[in-house]
Amino acid sequence: MSTYRKWYCTCTGKPLELEYQVAGEDEPEEPVCRRCGASRSSDPRRTIIYREVEDWED
Ligand SMILES: [Zn+2]
C-alpha cells in the first residue's frame, strides 16, 4: 500500500480537482486548475490544496 496526493484548487469555494494537461516534450507535466489556471508552482492566491489518498492496489 502506498499513498499519493490528489491536488485541488479552492477558487470556487469548493475543492476542484486539478487536471493534468499535456505539456511540451521538455516540460514536466503538472496539473492545473481548469477554472483559474493555478498550479502547485503557480499559486498566487494560495488556493491549491491536496489530500492524501491511500492506494490499496499496491
Ligand atoms: Zn482554481
N, CA, C, O and the ligand as a Tripos MOL2 file, in Angstrom:
@<TRIPOS>MOLECULE
protein
  233   231    59     0     0
PROTEIN
NO_CHARGES

@<TRIPOS>ATOM
      1 N           0.8380   -1.1910    0.0000 N.3       1 MET1
      2 CA          0.0000    0.0000    0.0000 C.3       1 MET1
      3 C           0.8730    1.2410    0.0000 C.2       1 MET1
      4 O           1.9340    1.2660    0.6240 O.2       1 MET1
      5 N           0.4340    2.2410   -0.6850 N.am      2 SER2
      6 CA          1.1630    3.4990   -0.6980 C.3       2 SER2
      7 C           0.1460    4.6370   -0.6900 C.2       2 SER2
      8 O          -1.0510    4.4320   -0.8880 O.2       2 SER2
      9 N           0.6560    5.8270   -0.4570 N.am      3 THR3
     10 CA         -0.2330    6.9780   -0.5150 C.3       3 THR3
     11 C           0.2480    7.9290   -1.5960 C.2       3 THR3
     12 O           1.4390    8.0030   -1.8970 O.2       3 THR3
     13 N          -0.6780    8.6390   -2.1620 N.am      4 TYR4
     14 CA         -0.2990    9.6800   -3.1040 C.3       4 TYR4
     15 C          -1.1790   10.8930   -2.8300 C.2       4 TYR4
     16 O          -2.1540   10.8120   -2.0840 O.2       4 TYR4
     17 N          -0.8310   11.9880   -3.4290 N.am      5 ARG5
     18 CA         -1.5650   13.2200   -3.1750 C.3       5 ARG5
     19 C          -2.4540   13.5520   -4.3550 C.2       5 ARG5
     20 O          -2.0450   13.5010   -5.5160 O.2       5 ARG5
     21 N          -3.6780   13.8930   -4.0150 N.am      6 LYS6
     22 CA         -4.5850   14.4530   -5.0160 C.3       6 LYS6
     23 C          -4.6340   15.9470   -4.7850 C.2       6 LYS6
     24 O          -4.7480   16.4120   -3.6500 O.2       6 LYS6
     25 N          -4.5480   16.6920   -5.8670 N.am      7 TRP7
     26 CA         -4.4520   18.1420   -5.7570 C.3       7 TRP7
     27 C          -5.7590   18.8050   -6.1650 C.2       7 TRP7
     28 O          -6.4210   18.3910   -7.1160 O.2       7 TRP7
     29 N          -6.1090   19.8420   -5.4220 N.am      8 TYR8
     30 CA         -7.3460   20.5560   -5.6580 C.3       8 TYR8
     31 C          -7.0940   22.0550   -5.6210 C.2       8 TYR8
     32 O          -6.1280   22.5280   -5.0220 O.2       8 TYR8
     33 N          -7.9810   22.7860   -6.2710 N.am      9 CYS9
     34 CA         -7.9930   24.2400   -6.1710 C.3       9 CYS9
     35 C          -9.3210   24.6490   -5.5640 C.2       9 CYS9
     36 O         -10.3730   24.1150   -5.9160 O.2       9 CYS9
     37 N          -9.2590   25.6020   -4.6490 N.am     10 THR10
     38 CA        -10.4630   26.0040   -3.9310 C.3      10 THR10
     39 C         -10.9830   27.3640   -4.3890 C.2      10 THR10
     40 O         -11.6870   28.0450   -3.6440 O.2      10 THR10
     41 N         -10.6360   27.7600   -5.6180 N.am     11 CYS11
     42 CA        -11.0190   29.0970   -6.0980 C.3      11 CYS11
     43 C         -12.5240   29.2600   -6.2160 C.2      11 CYS11
     44 O         -13.0170   30.3870   -6.1690 O.2      11 CYS11
     45 N         -13.2620   28.1840   -6.3670 N.am     12 THR12
     46 CA        -14.7100   28.2940   -6.4880 C.3      12 THR12
     47 C         -15.3940   28.2060   -5.1340 C.2      12 THR12
     48 O         -16.6160   28.3320   -5.0470 O.2      12 THR12
     49 N         -14.6150   27.9910   -4.0700 N.am     13 GLY13
     50 CA        -15.1970   27.7820   -2.7600 C.3      13 GLY13
     51 C         -15.3440   26.3110   -2.4330 C.2      13 GLY13
     52 O         -15.5320   25.9290   -1.2780 O.2      13 GLY13
     53 N         -15.2570   25.4890   -3.4730 N.am     14 LYS14
     54 CA        -15.2740   24.0480   -3.2720 C.3      14 LYS14
     55 C         -14.0240   23.4750   -3.9210 C.2      14 LYS14
     56 O         -13.5530   24.0000   -4.9300 O.2      14 LYS14
     57 N         -13.4860   22.4100   -3.3560 N.am     15 PRO15
     58 CA        -12.2930   21.8190   -3.9700 C.3      15 PRO15
     59 C         -12.5960   21.2980   -5.3720 C.2      15 PRO15
     60 O         -13.5070   20.4960   -5.5770 O.2      15 PRO15
     61 N         -11.8110   21.7750   -6.3220 N.am     16 LEU16
     62 CA        -11.9390   21.3410   -7.7070 C.3      16 LEU16
     63 C         -10.6500   20.6230   -8.0640 C.2      16 LEU16
     64 O          -9.5650   21.2000   -7.9830 O.2      16 LEU16
     65 N         -10.7710   19.3780   -8.4530 N.am     17 GLU17
     66 CA         -9.5590   18.6040   -8.6970 C.3      17 GLU17
     67 C          -8.7830   19.1650   -9.8790 C.2      17 GLU17
     68 O          -9.3460   19.4880  -10.9250 O.2      17 GLU17
     69 N          -7.4810   19.2690   -9.6820 N.am     18 LEU18
     70 CA         -6.6420   19.7600  -10.7670 C.3      18 LEU18
     71 C          -6.5630   18.7180  -11.8720 C.2      18 LEU18
     72 O          -6.6240   17.5140  -11.6250 O.2      18 LEU18
     73 N          -6.4280   19.2070  -13.0860 N.am     19 GLU19
     74 CA         -6.3610   18.3090  -14.2300 C.3      19 GLU19
     75 C          -4.9870   18.3740  -14.8660 C.2      19 GLU19
     76 O          -4.3940   19.4430  -15.0170 O.2      19 GLU19
     77 N          -4.5020   17.2110  -15.2310 N.am     20 TYR20
     78 CA         -3.2240   17.1740  -15.9430 C.3      20 TYR20
     79 C          -3.4420   17.6290  -17.3760 C.2      20 TYR20
     80 O          -4.4150   17.2530  -18.0300 O.2      20 TYR20
     81 N          -2.5260   18.4320  -17.8370 N.am     21 GLN21
     82 CA         -2.5740   18.8490  -19.2200 C.3      21 GLN21
     83 C          -1.3480   18.3160  -19.9340 C.2      21 GLN21
     84 O          -0.2830   18.1510  -19.3380 O.2      21 GLN21
     85 N          -1.5120   18.0560  -21.1870 N.am     22 VAL22
     86 CA         -0.3750   17.5870  -21.9770 C.3      22 VAL22
     87 C           0.5440   18.7720  -22.2270 C.2      22 VAL22
     88 O           0.1760   19.7490  -22.8790 O.2      22 VAL22
     89 N           1.7400   18.6550  -21.6910 N.am     23 ALA23
     90 CA          2.6960   19.7430  -21.8240 C.3      23 ALA23
     91 C           3.6380   19.4620  -22.9930 C.2      23 ALA23
     92 O           3.5720   18.4120  -23.6320 O.2      23 ALA23
     93 N           4.4980   20.4110  -23.2460 N.am     24 GLY24
     94 CA          5.5020   20.2090  -24.2880 C.3      24 GLY24
     95 C           6.4400   19.0820  -23.9080 C.2      24 GLY24
     96 O           6.4700   18.6520  -22.7550 O.2      24 GLY24
     97 N           7.1900   18.6130  -24.8550 N.am     25 GLU25
     98 CA          8.0140   17.4370  -24.6240 C.3      25 GLU25
     99 C           9.0210   17.6160  -23.4940 C.2      25 GLU25
    100 O           9.3200   16.6660  -22.7710 O.2      25 GLU25
    101 N           9.5340   18.8050  -23.3400 N.am     26 ASP26
    102 CA         10.5830   19.0270  -22.3500 C.3      26 ASP26
    103 C          10.0400   19.5160  -21.0160 C.2      26 ASP26
    104 O          10.7940   19.6610  -20.0540 O.2      26 ASP26
    105 N           8.7640   19.7660  -20.9520 N.am     27 GLU27
    106 CA          8.2190   20.3340  -19.7300 C.3      27 GLU27
    107 C           7.5990   19.2410  -18.8670 C.2      27 GLU27
    108 O           6.9140   18.3510  -19.3690 O.2      27 GLU27
    109 N           7.8450   19.3210  -17.5790 N.am     28 PRO28
    110 CA          7.2190   18.3480  -16.6900 C.3      28 PRO28
    111 C           5.7130   18.5460  -16.6660 C.2      28 PRO28
    112 O           5.2020   19.6630  -16.7460 O.2      28 PRO28
    113 N           5.0420   17.4500  -16.5580 N.am     29 GLU29
    114 CA          3.5980   17.5080  -16.5260 C.3      29 GLU29
    115 C           3.1410   17.9950  -15.1540 C.2      29 GLU29
    116 O           3.5990   17.4990  -14.1240 O.2      29 GLU29
    117 N           2.2620   18.9420  -15.1500 N.am     30 GLU30
    118 CA          1.7950   19.4870  -13.8840 C.3      30 GLU30
    119 C           0.2970   19.7470  -13.9760 C.2      30 GLU30
    120 O          -0.1810   20.3240  -14.9530 O.2      30 GLU30
    121 N          -0.4360   19.3200  -12.9640 N.am     31 PRO31
    122 CA         -1.8720   19.5640  -13.0080 C.3      31 PRO31
    123 C          -2.1900   21.0310  -12.7520 C.2      31 PRO31
    124 O          -1.5390   21.6850  -11.9380 O.2      31 PRO31
    125 N          -3.1890   21.5360  -13.4480 N.am     32 VAL32
    126 CA         -3.6020   22.9160  -13.2750 C.3      32 VAL32
    127 C          -5.1110   22.9690  -13.0660 C.2      32 VAL32
    128 O          -5.8460   22.0630  -13.4600 O.2      32 VAL32
    129 N          -5.5520   24.0550  -12.4340 N.am     33 CYS33
    130 CA         -6.9760   24.2830  -12.2570 C.3      33 CYS33
    131 C          -7.5750   24.7130  -13.5920 C.2      33 CYS33
    132 O          -7.0850   25.6510  -14.2210 O.2      33 CYS33
    133 N          -8.6190   24.0390  -14.0200 N.am     34 ARG34
    134 CA         -9.1920   24.3900  -15.3170 C.3      34 ARG34
    135 C          -9.9910   25.6950  -15.2480 C.2      34 ARG34
    136 O         -10.3730   26.2430  -16.2820 O.2      34 ARG34
    137 N         -10.2390   26.1820  -14.0560 N.am     35 ARG35
    138 CA        -11.0080   27.4120  -13.9350 C.3      35 ARG35
    139 C         -10.0980   28.6450  -13.8550 C.2      35 ARG35
    140 O         -10.2950   29.6140  -14.5890 O.2      35 ARG35
    141 N          -9.1120   28.6050  -12.9690 N.am     36 CYS36
    142 CA         -8.2870   29.7980  -12.7740 C.3      36 CYS36
    143 C          -6.8480   29.6090  -13.2480 C.2      36 CYS36
    144 O          -6.0920   30.5780  -13.3090 O.2      36 CYS36
    145 N          -6.4630   28.3970  -13.5790 N.am     37 GLY37
    146 CA         -5.1260   28.1670  -14.1120 C.3      37 GLY37
    147 C          -4.0420   28.0170  -13.0620 C.2      37 GLY37
    148 O          -2.8650   27.8970  -13.4020 O.2      37 GLY37
    149 N          -4.4190   28.0200  -11.7920 N.am     38 ALA38
    150 CA         -3.4090   27.8620  -10.7450 C.3      38 ALA38
    151 C          -2.8480   26.4460  -10.7670 C.2      38 ALA38
    152 O          -3.5180   25.4990  -11.1780 O.2      38 ALA38
    153 N          -1.6090   26.3260  -10.3150 N.am     39 SER39
    154 CA         -0.9700   25.0150  -10.2220 C.3      39 SER39
    155 C          -0.1140   25.0090   -8.9670 C.2      39 SER39
    156 O          -0.0400   26.0060   -8.2490 O.2      39 SER39
    157 N           0.5290   23.8820   -8.7080 N.am     40 ARG40
    158 CA          1.3450   23.7910   -7.4910 C.3      40 ARG40
    159 C           2.4690   24.8180   -7.4850 C.2      40 ARG40
    160 O           2.8140   25.3550   -6.4330 O.2      40 ARG40
    161 N           3.0340   25.0890   -8.6380 N.am     41 SER41
    162 CA          4.1560   26.0200   -8.7000 C.3      41 SER41
    163 C           3.7030   27.4460   -8.9950 C.2      41 SER41
    164 O           4.5050   28.3780   -8.9150 O.2      41 SER41
    165 N           2.4390   27.6250   -9.3320 N.am     42 SER42
    166 CA          1.9160   28.9590   -9.6160 C.3      42 SER42
    167 C           0.5790   29.1010   -8.9030 C.2      42 SER42
    168 O          -0.4830   28.8220   -9.4570 O.2      42 SER42
    169 N           0.6710   29.5430   -7.6590 N.am     43 ASP43
    170 CA         -0.4980   29.5700   -6.7900 C.3      43 ASP43
    171 C          -0.5850   30.9300   -6.0950 C.2      43 ASP43
    172 O          -0.4460   31.0120   -4.8740 O.2      43 ASP43
    173 N          -0.8150   31.9910   -6.8640 N.am     44 PRO44
    174 CA         -0.7220   33.3410   -6.3080 C.3      44 PRO44
    175 C          -1.7660   33.6230   -5.2250 C.2      44 PRO44
    176 O          -1.5410   34.4350   -4.3280 O.2      44 PRO44
    177 N          -2.8780   32.9580   -5.3190 N.am     45 ARG45
    178 CA         -3.9290   33.2110   -4.3220 C.3      45 ARG45
    179 C          -3.9890   32.1210   -3.2580 C.2      45 ARG45
    180 O          -4.8970   32.1050   -2.4270 O.2      45 ARG45
    181 N          -3.0350   31.2270   -3.2870 N.am     46 ARG46
    182 CA         -2.9650   30.1470   -2.3010 C.3      46 ARG46
    183 C          -4.2760   29.3880   -2.1970 C.2      46 ARG46
    184 O          -4.8470   29.2240   -1.1190 O.2      46 ARG46
    185 N          -4.7230   28.9420   -3.3340 N.am     47 THR47
    186 CA         -5.9650   28.1700   -3.3850 C.3      47 THR47
    187 C          -5.7060   26.6810   -3.5720 C.2      47 THR47
    188 O          -6.6350   25.8730   -3.5660 O.2      47 THR47
    189 N          -4.4350   26.3280   -3.7390 N.am     48 ILE48
    190 CA         -4.1160   24.9280   -4.0140 C.3      48 ILE48
    191 C          -4.0010   24.1380   -2.7090 C.2      48 ILE48
    192 O          -3.2850   24.5300   -1.7880 O.2      48 ILE48
    193 N          -4.7050   23.0430   -2.6540 N.am     49 ILE49
    194 CA         -4.6420   22.1480   -1.5040 C.3      49 ILE49
    195 C          -4.4320   20.7230   -2.0140 C.2      49 ILE49
    196 O          -4.5680   20.4540   -3.2080 O.2      49 ILE49
    197 N          -4.1020   19.8230   -1.1020 N.am     50 TYR50
    198 CA         -4.0290   18.4180   -1.5020 C.3      50 TYR50
    199 C          -4.5940   17.5470   -0.4070 C.2      50 TYR50
    200 O          -4.7220   17.9500    0.7490 O.2      50 TYR50
    201 N          -4.9220   16.3550   -0.8050 N.am     51 ARG51
    202 CA         -5.3700   15.3490    0.1440 C.3      51 ARG51
    203 C          -4.5560   14.0890   -0.0760 C.2      51 ARG51
    204 O          -4.2590   13.7010   -1.2060 O.2      51 ARG51
    205 N          -4.2040   13.4650    1.0330 N.am     52 GLU52
    206 CA         -3.5110   12.1810    0.9450 C.3      52 GLU52
    207 C          -4.5310   11.1030    0.6240 C.2      52 GLU52
    208 O          -5.5700   11.0000    1.2760 O.2      52 GLU52
    209 N          -4.2270   10.3090   -0.3780 N.am     53 VAL53
    210 CA         -5.1090    9.2300   -0.7810 C.3      53 VAL53
    211 C          -4.3590    7.9170   -0.6340 C.2      53 VAL53
    212 O          -3.2220    7.7910   -1.0910 O.2      53 VAL53
    213 N          -4.9780    6.9610   -0.0110 N.am     54 GLU54
    214 CA         -4.3480    5.6580    0.1550 C.3      54 GLU54
    215 C          -4.6610    4.7880   -1.0430 C.2      54 GLU54
    216 O          -5.8140    4.6500   -1.4530 O.2      54 GLU54
    217 N          -3.6210    4.2100   -1.5890 N.am     55 ASP55
    218 CA         -3.7820    3.3400   -2.7490 C.3      55 ASP55
    219 C          -3.6350    1.8980   -2.2970 C.2      55 ASP55
    220 O          -2.5330    1.4380   -1.9980 O.2      55 ASP55
    221 N          -4.7320    1.2060   -2.2510 N.am     56 TRP56
    222 CA         -4.7310   -0.1600   -1.7280 C.3      56 TRP56
    223 C          -4.3750   -1.1840   -2.7940 C.2      56 TRP56
    224 O          -4.2450   -2.3710   -2.4950 O.2      56 TRP56
    225 N          -4.2190   -0.7480   -4.0010 N.am     57 GLU57
    226 CA         -3.9460   -1.7160   -5.0630 C.3      57 GLU57
    227 C          -2.4800   -2.0350   -5.1870 C.2      57 GLU57
    228 O          -2.0860   -2.8620   -6.0100 O.2      57 GLU57
    229 N          -1.6740   -1.3920   -4.3820 N.am     58 ASP58
    230 CA         -0.2430   -1.6120   -4.4660 C.3      58 ASP58
    231 C           0.1130   -3.0010   -3.9610 C.2      58 ASP58
    232 O           1.2860   -3.3740   -3.9540 O.2      58 ASP58
    233 ZN         -8.7360   27.4960   -9.4030 Zn       59 ZN59
@<TRIPOS>BOND
     1     1     2 1
     2     2     3 1
     3     3     4 2
     4     3     5 am
     5     5     6 1
     6     6     7 1
     7     7     8 2
     8     7     9 am
     9     9    10 1
    10    10    11 1
    11    11    12 2
    12    11    13 am
    13    13    14 1
    14    14    15 1
    15    15    16 2
    16    15    17 am
    17    17    18 1
    18    18    19 1
    19    19    20 2
    20    19    21 am
    21    21    22 1
    22    22    23 1
    23    23    24 2
    24    23    25 am
    25    25    26 1
    26    26    27 1
    27    27    28 2
    28    27    29 am
    29    29    30 1
    30    30    31 1
    31    31    32 2
    32    31    33 am
    33    33    34 1
    34    34    35 1
    35    35    36 2
    36    35    37 am
    37    37    38 1
    38    38    39 1
    39    39    40 2
    40    39    41 am
    41    41    42 1
    42    42    43 1
    43    43    44 2
    44    43    45 am
    45    45    46 1
    46    46    47 1
    47    47    48 2
    48    47    49 am
    49    49    50 1
    50    50    51 1
    51    51    52 2
    52    51    53 am
    53    53    54 1
    54    54    55 1
    55    55    56 2
    56    55    57 am
    57    57    58 1
    58    58    59 1
    59    59    60 2
    60    59    61 am
    61    61    62 1
    62    62    63 1
    63    63    64 2
    64    63    65 am
    65    65    66 1
    66    66    67 1
    67    67    68 2
    68    67    69 am
    69    69    70 1
    70    70    71 1
    71    71    72 2
    72    71    73 am
    73    73    74 1
    74    74    75 1
    75    75    76 2
    76    75    77 am
    77    77    78 1
    78    78    79 1
    79    79    80 2
    80    79    81 am
    81    81    82 1
    82    82    83 1
    83    83    84 2
    84    83    85 am
    85    85    86 1
    86    86    87 1
    87    87    88 2
    88    87    89 am
    89    89    90 1
    90    90    91 1
    91    91    92 2
    92    91    93 am
    93    93    94 1
    94    94    95 1
    95    95    96 2
    96    95    97 am
    97    97    98 1
    98    98    99 1
    99    99   100 2
   100    99   101 am
   101   101   102 1
   102   102   103 1
   103   103   104 2
   104   103   105 am
   105   105   106 1
   106   106   107 1
   107   107   108 2
   108   107   109 am
   109   109   110 1
   110   110   111 1
   111   111   112 2
   112   111   113 am
   113   113   114 1
   114   114   115 1
   115   115   116 2
   116   115   117 am
   117   117   118 1
   118   118   119 1
   119   119   120 2
   120   119   121 am
   121   121   122 1
   122   122   123 1
   123   123   124 2
   124   123   125 am
   125   125   126 1
   126   126   127 1
   127   127   128 2
   128   127   129 am
   129   129   130 1
   130   130   131 1
   131   131   132 2
   132   131   133 am
   133   133   134 1
   134   134   135 1
   135   135   136 2
   136   135   137 am
   137   137   138 1
   138   138   139 1
   139   139   140 2
   140   139   141 am
   141   141   142 1
   142   142   143 1
   143   143   144 2
   144   143   145 am
   145   145   146 1
   146   146   147 1
   147   147   148 2
   148   147   149 am
   149   149   150 1
   150   150   151 1
   151   151   152 2
   152   151   153 am
   153   153   154 1
   154   154   155 1
   155   155   156 2
   156   155   157 am
   157   157   158 1
   158   158   159 1
   159   159   160 2
   160   159   161 am
   161   161   162 1
   162   162   163 1
   163   163   164 2
   164   163   165 am
   165   165   166 1
   166   166   167 1
   167   167   168 2
   168   167   169 am
   169   169   170 1
   170   170   171 1
   171   171   172 2
   172   171   173 am
   173   173   174 1
   174   174   175 1
   175   175   176 2
   176   175   177 am
   177   177   178 1
   178   178   179 1
   179   179   180 2
   180   179   181 am
   181   181   182 1
   182   182   183 1
   183   183   184 2
   184   183   185 am
   185   185   186 1
   186   186   187 1
   187   187   188 2
   188   187   189 am
   189   189   190 1
   190   190   191 1
   191   191   192 2
   192   191   193 am
   193   193   194 1
   194   194   195 1
   195   195   196 2
   196   195   197 am
   197   197   198 1
   198   198   199 1
   199   199   200 2
   200   199   201 am
   201   201   202 1
   202   202   203 1
   203   203   204 2
   204   203   205 am
   205   205   206 1
   206   206   207 1
   207   207   208 2
   208   207   209 am
   209   209   210 1
   210   210   211 1
   211   211   212 2
   212   211   213 am
   213   213   214 1
   214   214   215 1
   215   215   216 2
   216   215   217 am
   217   217   218 1
   218   218   219 1
   219   219   220 2
   220   219   221 am
   221   221   222 1
   222   222   223 1
   223   223   224 2
   224   223   225 am
   225   225   226 1
   226   226   227 1
   227   227   228 2
   228   227   229 am
   229   229   230 1
   230   230   231 1
   231   231   232 2
@<TRIPOS>SUBSTRUCTURE
     1 MET1         2 RESIDUE 1 A MET
     2 SER2         6 RESIDUE 1 A SER
     3 THR3        10 RESIDUE 1 A THR
     4 TYR4        14 RESIDUE 1 A TYR
     5 ARG5        18 RESIDUE 1 A ARG
     6 LYS6        22 RESIDUE 1 A LYS
     7 TRP7        26 RESIDUE 1 A TRP
     8 TYR8        30 RESIDUE 1 A TYR
     9 CYS9        34 RESIDUE 1 A CYS
    10 THR10       38 RESIDUE 1 A THR
    11 CYS11       42 RESIDUE 1 A CYS
    12 THR12       46 RESIDUE 1 A THR
    13 GLY13       50 RESIDUE 1 A GLY
    14 LYS14       54 RESIDUE 1 A LYS
    15 PRO15       58 RESIDUE 1 A PRO
    16 LEU16       62 RESIDUE 1 A LEU
    17 GLU17       66 RESIDUE 1 A GLU
    18 LEU18       70 RESIDUE 1 A LEU
    19 GLU19       74 RESIDUE 1 A GLU
    20 TYR20       78 RESIDUE 1 A TYR
    21 GLN21       82 RESIDUE 1 A GLN
    22 VAL22       86 RESIDUE 1 A VAL
    23 ALA23       90 RESIDUE 1 A ALA
    24 GLY24       94 RESIDUE 1 A GLY
    25 GLU25       98 RESIDUE 1 A GLU
    26 ASP26      102 RESIDUE 1 A ASP
    27 GLU27      106 RESIDUE 1 A GLU
    28 PRO28      110 RESIDUE 1 A PRO
    29 GLU29      114 RESIDUE 1 A GLU
    30 GLU30      118 RESIDUE 1 A GLU
    31 PRO31      122 RESIDUE 1 A PRO
    32 VAL32      126 RESIDUE 1 A VAL
    33 CYS33      130 RESIDUE 1 A CYS
    34 ARG34      134 RESIDUE 1 A ARG
    35 ARG35      138 RESIDUE 1 A ARG
    36 CYS36      142 RESIDUE 1 A CYS
    37 GLY37      146 RESIDUE 1 A GLY
    38 ALA38      150 RESIDUE 1 A ALA
    39 SER39      154 RESIDUE 1 A SER
    40 ARG40      158 RESIDUE 1 A ARG
    41 SER41      162 RESIDUE 1 A SER
    42 SER42      166 RESIDUE 1 A SER
    43 ASP43      170 RESIDUE 1 A ASP
    44 PRO44      174 RESIDUE 1 A PRO
    45 ARG45      178 RESIDUE 1 A ARG
    46 ARG46      182 RESIDUE 1 A ARG
    47 THR47      186 RESIDUE 1 A THR
    48 ILE48      190 RESIDUE 1 A ILE
    49 ILE49      194 RESIDUE 1 A ILE
    50 TYR50      198 RESIDUE 1 A TYR
    51 ARG51      202 RESIDUE 1 A ARG
    52 GLU52      206 RESIDUE 1 A GLU
    53 VAL53      210 RESIDUE 1 A VAL
    54 GLU54      214 RESIDUE 1 A GLU
    55 ASP55      218 RESIDUE 1 A ASP
    56 TRP56      222 RESIDUE 1 A TRP
    57 GLU57      226 RESIDUE 1 A GLU
    58 ASP58      230 RESIDUE 1 A ASP
    59 ZN59       233 GROUP 0 **** ****
